Amino acid sequence: MKSGTSGTGDPPYVQSAATTYVLDMNQAQPSWRATAPMAFPRSFLNLTVLPDGSVLATGGEKTTDPFDQTQAVFPAELWSPSAETWTTLASLRVPRFYHSIALLLPDGRVLVAGGGRFGGGAVDDMLNAEIFSPPYLFKGPRPAITSAPNPLSYNTSFPVSTPDAARIASVSLLPLASVTHHFNTNQRYLSLPFQAGAGGLTVQAPTNPNIAPPGYYMLFIVDTSGVPSLASILRLQ
């Protein structure tokens, strides 16, 4: 999924777009398809994949001028991969433009920070951070992971101990973030097949490193209300 307008930070500046597109790589001839747009046009936004597969849009502005704070977009938006629509959420406290970041934390919240420099003045430097709590954290108690293997090997089944096995709807694997220039170069989402049993789950690891490159990941279990656990950090090798 891609959304908003890319920009170099150089003039001439243009109006941002709210458009959103998806690309299904399972199709024989993949091509971009337009879906419902965001509520706000944005450039220099961050898109963050969450443990339930939804995508959080934070920050950005209504033009491609990287430092015009009068054009700041403060409300966050949440994209549903099933409905392919956006929902407007709570607002940031400060503008987040060029050089800003957003990354998923192991507790399911999102750290949003930074912005400024490269032609901006001191007033444009956002030397601070905010933490956003997505709506799923207000839907009830979290499921808990009591143990999970580390390291994890490809194409194997592995146990995840949890007292909440009967109410788990999905198991997801997300790599630790590497974010700069409002872009996460290490972002992907894997929904892992699983079976529930007494006292835990049996989960299928990714089949090969083309799907999930070796490295460190956050393993989440998500219950039927959409509430994620605290992540278990593991290394895929």
Secondary structure, DSSP 8 states (H G I E B T S, - for coil): -EESB---S-SS--B----EEE--TTSSS---EEE---SS--BS-EEEE-TTS-EEEE--BSBS-TT-GGGB--EEEEE-TTT--EEEEEE-SS---TTEEEEE-TTS-EEEEE---SS--GGG----EEEE--GGGGSS------B--SSB-TT-EEEEE-TTGGGEEEEEEEE---EETTEETT---EE--EEEETTEEEEE--SSTTTS-SEEEEEEEEETTS-B---EEEEE-
